[in-house]
C-alpha cells in the first residue's frame, strides 16, 4: 500500500479549521450547522460552477471577472468540500487517496503493458 501524502494532512487540517469557522456563523444565523446533505449540495453547486468556468476558459461562456482566478478559487474550494465531507463521513482522505491512486496506477500500468504493440502475439523478437 502507498504511503499517505503529508501535504493532504496539512490541507485537511486547514479545511477543517475553516469549516469550524463556518459552523460558528451557521449556529448564529441558522441555529444549527449544515447537515451532510446541505454540505453535499454546496459541493455539487461549486462543481457545477467549475463547469461554467471551464466554458468561460474555452471562450464559450461569458463571465464577469478573471476566469483563471475564479477557476483557482473554485477548484481549491472543491478540495475543501472534499475534506469536509470526508470528515463528516469518517473517511481518512490521506489513506483513501493513497490507496485509490495505487489501485488506479496498477490497473493503468497493467493495461499499458497488455496493449503494448511491441509485445503483442505474433511479433518476433530479435
C-alpha angles and dihedrals in degrees: 000000000000122000118254117260110251093207089061089058092056091045091049092051092051092046092052092047090054090046089054089057091051089051091057090056093043090054091048097047103029104023090237142049123254118279122234089260092053090049091051091050090052090051093048090050092054092048088054090051089053088058091056092045090053087054089050090048089054091047098247099106127047120225135171113244138019110330094202093049090049092049091050090050096047095043091050090045089052089056087051091053090050092055092045093050092045090052092051089049093046093241119151101224094191090059095037092051094047093047094045095048090048092052093046092046092050092048093047093047089051092050092047091051093045093050098042106133089212093061102042119127115272095035116123125227125225 
